[in-house]
Structures are given as structure tokens and as C-alpha cells.
């Protein structure tokens, strides 16, 4: 048996879902989430599969000939080679491949246990951890966010003057929330911004240097704020770490969970979100701009000039993790059609001060 991570697509035009692919001798099992975030498992026969390897993309596409609209994509060429080897083995005469009945019975028992354990680990535990994240209090989220922040050791890189100014900018937006939003400007060449549980938002100075107008900054902060306010960061972190924090959550051991988060801080700073959560952050962030009569084109400009000015490898996580930028720009435009725009002198003034501080 071999295990691969990839993306499962139910049909043409459908958004792919993250999936775990288990390849056995005669079948593959595909574990993924339904739209309602419920785990599901598909089983396809090896003999019914068509596998193709794209040299350009360096990905293997697995297609079920009985359900041609469905396919799974995994990285690399290993899956293509392995499945073809299995198909060749299955095509041999039975007397060349048959095993003893005792071996078959033992193998079936072993595979049944393996499927159950792997499904539990890859699907149920992360899913339960994410569900438990919804019940975590704001105070506990703050403890978790502080643990990750301390684990990143960013204090020495904190631009205190710029951090103070950017917090003034967000305060001037007057966004109501149960969280205490704390924004840190970090000196560095990384073009990125990310949110942590409990209200911490990290913005690198290299990203701020690329912003041209205050609506772009408002769009960026509104997007990251939504990740905090809607518990996206907490849910995604809990799902990513899965079993590492599940027991601690189950027994309410906040200290142990905080230690795990601090130890994995470097992995969490490049945390990615699902397309659904990214769209929710875009739309909710856009609503914040519209309610304050800030030009919603800030989102479009933010996406466009960052996409044009940086290679894909250095795009911020909220851009680089999902390449369909044009689709995101389109729904931003559609949702902005009724926007009323007024220049905000206060935000403009604070933004200009910030730009001077980070030059």
C-alpha cells in the first residue's frame, strides 16, 4: 500500500477538495470532505483507472473510466508508475498471481484494520479537531496565538513605530469585534501577511512597501481580520496539527496544546486556507470596506499589482496558495457594483505616515 496527498474533483468546473489517496493491490481509496465538511471515502478499482503524468506540471492525474468527470491529481510521477505496475500485475493470468487462501484472509484483515486506522488519522481526527476549534473561547485563542507568536521569535524584527501606526489605521476603521486585534509589522524581505488565533496579525514590511493606496491596506487588514474573527486561523491550525493536539483539546489541557503550537510555529506561519475560507475572507473583508465607504477596488488593486510584481514563489500566502486570482477579482468586482465611495482623509493620512516609516 502507498499513500499520496492530492486534490479530488467531482466534475468539470468543480473546485477541487484536498484528498488522501490510498493505493492497494486492486483498489484505491480516496478520502476527502463533502461541502458540509463531513469526511467521505470513495473506492475505485485499479482496473478501471486511467493514469497520465504531466511533465510540465509534474503531476499525476488519476481518472476513473466509469466516472470520467471525476479525477484525482497528486504530485510527482510515483503514483502513475505504481498504478501501472499494479494494472500490469492484474492483467497477468491468474495462475501467475494467485496467493494462498490463508494469505488472502490475513491480508484482508490487515487491510481492513489499516484502512480504518488511516481513515481515522487522515479524516476523523483532523475533522474533529477542527470542530472542537469552534468551541474554543476567545481567551484560549489568545493564549494559542501568543504561543505561536513567541515560537516565531519575531520580537527582534518588530518595527515598533510602523506597528503602532498600522494599529492606529485599523482602529480608525472602527471594526467591532470580541478580539483584541494586535498587528505587528515585521522587518524583512518576505512578501507576506498572516493571521494567528486570538487577534494577532503579522504583516511584513516588504509587503507594505508594495501597497500604493490606503484602500489596499484596508483590504489586506480586512481580509486577515476575517480569518481571526471567523476562527479560520484556529480551525485551520487545529486541522493541520490534528492528532498532535486532539488529546489536549479533548481533556482541556490548554498548556500542552500551547506547547505543541509553539513547537510548530515555523510550519504555521505559512498556513494555507481552503478556497471556501479564502472566499469568505474576501467577501467579509469587502463588506467591511463597503460599510465604511472605502473604495473596494483596493482588493482588486492589491491582488493585481502583487500578482504582477512578484513571482509565484514569493506571493503572499493568501494569494500564492490559490492561483485562481482572476476568479477572485471577478467576484470582488461583482460584489462591489453597488458600493458608495467617499475618501477617508484620516485613513489616507495614517497610510501616508506608515509608508514614510517603512521606506
N, C-alpha and C positions, 0 to 999 in steps of 0.2 A: 504494500500500500504506500502511496505517496500523497502528500498534502500540498496544495497550492492555494495562494490567495489571488483573488481576481475580482472581476465585475460581471454580474449576471444581468442580461437584458431580456425582458419578456416579449419584446416585439419592436418593429420598426418605429422609430421616433420616441420610444420609451426611455426614460432616464435609467441608466444602469445602477444596480444596487451592489454594495460590497458583498462579496461571497467567499466562502471557503469551499474548495473543491477537493474531495477525497477520491482518489483513483484506486479501485480494487481490480481484481483479475478480470471480472466480467461486467462490472458496472462502475459508474461514477456517481457520487452523491454530492449535491450542491446545496450548501446551507446559506440562506440569505434571510433578509427581513421583508415582510409584507409592508405595504404603505402604512398600516396601523402600528408598525414597529413590533409586530409579532414574528417570532422566528419560524421559518419554514424550511423543509428539506425536500429536494427533488432527487429522483433516481433515474438515470439514463443507462441503457445498455451500451456496452462498448461497441458492439457490432453495428449499432445504429448511428455511430458518430462519424462526422467528417471533421478532420483537423487540418488547419492551414497555418503556416508560420509566415508572418510578415517580416521580411528582412529590414525594411525601413523603420517600422515601429518597434521591432524586436519583441513582438507579442505573438502568442498562440491563440487562435480562435477555435473554439470547440462548438460545433453545430450539431444539433440533433436532427437527422434527416426526417424523422417522423413529425417533428415540430420545427420546421425550418425558420420560423420567425424568432425562435429563441436561440440565444447563444451565450457562451461564457468566454471572456477574454482573460488570459493570465500572462504574466511577464515571462520572457525568455522562450527557449526552444525545447526545454527539457520535457514539458508536458506533451508536446507534439511527438517527440521521439518515443516516449514511454507508451503513449496510447497506441501508436502504430505498431510497436513491438507486441503489445497485447493483442491487437487485431490480427497480426500475423500468426500468433500462437493459437488464437481461436479458429483460424482458417485451416489449421492442420487436421489430418484425420484423427478420429477420436482415440485410436489405439496409441497415438504418439503423445497424447497429452493427458490421458485419464490417470487419476490418482486413486489410491485405495479408499474404500468407504470410511474406514476409521479416520484417515487423514481429513477427508471431506467433512465428517461430523465435527472433528476438533476445530477445523478451520472455520466452520460456520459459527461455532460457539465463540471462538476468539474474535471473529469479525463483528459479531453481534455486540459483544462487550466493547470492542474498540469503537464502533460507531456510536454507541451510547455515551461513552466517556468523551469522545471527541466532540460530539454534538453538545454535550453538557458544557465542555470548556469553551468552545468557539461560539456558541449561540446563547445558551441559557444563562451562564454566569455573567457574561458582559451585559446581556439584556436585563437581568435582574439588578445588576449594579447600577445601570442607567436609570431604571425605575426607582431605585432607592434614592438616587440623587435628587429626585423631585421632592422628596420629603425632608431634605436637609435644611436646617434653619439658616437664616442669613448670617447669624453669628458664627455658626460652624463653617459656613462657606468662607467667611473672612479668615478663619484660622487656617483653612486649607490653602487659600490664596497666598497668605503670608508665608506659609511653609514653602510653597513653590518659589515665591519671590526671593526668599532668603537662600534657597538652594541654588538659584541662578547667580548669586553673588554680583548683582548689578549695582549695588550701592556706590561702589567706587567710580562707576561710569555715569552716575546720575548727574545731569545738568540741572542743578537746583534752581537756577534763575529761570530757565526755559520751562521746567516742570511747574514752577509757581505760576508762570504766565499762562500755560496751557490749561491749568486747572481754573484759572480766572476765566478763560474763554468758555469752558464747559459750564461753569457756574452762571455765566451771563446768558447761557441758553435756557436756564431755568427749567431743567428737566426733573420732574417729580419721580422719586424712587425710594425704596426702602434701604437701598445700598448706599454706603459712603464711597463715592467714586474718587479714586486716587490715581491720577495719571502721572506717570514718570517718563520724562524724556531721557533716553539713554544715548550717550555719545557713541558713535560707531558708524561703519560703512554699510551695515546691513540695512537693506531697504525693506522694512517690515514693521508691523504693529500687531499686537495680540492682546487678548483679554484673559485674565485669570479669575477664578472663582472669588466671589465676595466683594468685587468692586475695583480691583486693580487693573489698570490698562497700561501697557508698555508701548511707547512709540519711539522708534529710533530716529535720531536727528537726520540721518541720510534720507529717510522718507519725508520728513518735514521740509527739507531743503527743496524737494521736488514739487511741493504744493505751490500753486500760483495765486489762489484766491481763498478768502475765508469760507465760502460755501464748500470748498473741497475739504477743508479741515473739519467743518461741521458734519459733512457726510461721513468722513472717516471715524470721528468720535461717536456719531450716532450709530454707526454700524457696530463698532466694538462694544458700545454701551448695551445694545440689544443682546449681544452674546452674554453679557453679565446678567442683565435684568431678566432674561428669559431662561436663565440657568443653562444656556448652551455649553458654556465652558465647563461647568461642573459635570453635566451629563456626559459630555464627550471625553473628559478626563477619566471619569469612572468607567466608562465603556472601554477605553483604551487599556486601562490597567486591569480591568476585570477581576480575575481571581486574586490578584495581589492585594486588593483592598476589600474584597467581598466579605471576608470573615470579620474584619474590623468593623465594617458597616453593620453587619448582622448583629453584632454584640455591642454596638455603640461605642467602640474604642476609638475615639477621635484622635488620641495621641498617636496610636500606631498608624492610622491612616495618614496623618500629617507627616510622619517619618517616611513612609513609602513615597508620598508625593514629593518631598524634598529630595529624596534619593534619585527620583526620576525627573527632576526639574529640567535638565537639558533636553530630554525627549519631548517634554510637554510644551516647550516654547515654540515648537514647530507643529503644534496640534492642528489638525485639519478637521473641517466640519463637513457634514453631508450637504448635498445640493439643497435639500429641503431647508436645513438650518441657515445656510448662506442666503437663500432667497428670503427667508423670514427676517434675517438681519438687515437685508437690503430694504425690504418693504417697510418694516417698522422704523428703520432709520430714516427712510424717505418721509414717512408720516410726521416724524419729529421736525424735519425741515419745513414741511408744508404748514404745519401748525404755527410755526414761528415766522412764516413768510420769507424763509431763506431760499434762495434760488436752488431748486432741486437739480439743476444742471451741474451742481457741484459733484454729484455722484457720477454723472456721465464724464465730466472732465477728469475726475480722479481716476476712473477706470482707463480712459483713453490715453492720457499722457503718460501714466505709469506703464501701460502696456507698450507704448511706443518707445519709451526712453530706457527700458531695462530689458535685458534678455530674460527668457522664460525661467532660467535657473535662479535669477535673483529677484523675481517678483515677490511682493508680499504674500503671505500665506493665504489671505482672503482673496487674492487674485490667482496666484500660481496654483493653488490646489484644485481649482476648477477652471479649465481652459476656455469654457464657452462664455467668454466675456461679451461677445456681441449679443447673445441671447439676454444676458443680464441688462445690458444697456437698453435693449428694446423694451423690456417690461418696466424699466425705470422711466423711459420716455412716455409709455402708455399711461402709467400711473401719475405722471406729472402734468397731464393735459389741462387739468382744472386748477393748477397752482396759482396763487396770488403772491406776487413777489414785491418785497419792499427792501431797500437797502438798510442794513443794520449798522449804523455808524459805530456803535460800541464794539461789536464783534470785529468789524473791519480794523478798528484802531488796535485792539488787542492782538489780532493776527499780524499786523504790520510790526508791532513790538516784538512778537515772537520770532518773526523772520529775521529781524535785526540781531537777535540774541544768538541765533544758530548759524549765522554766516561764518 
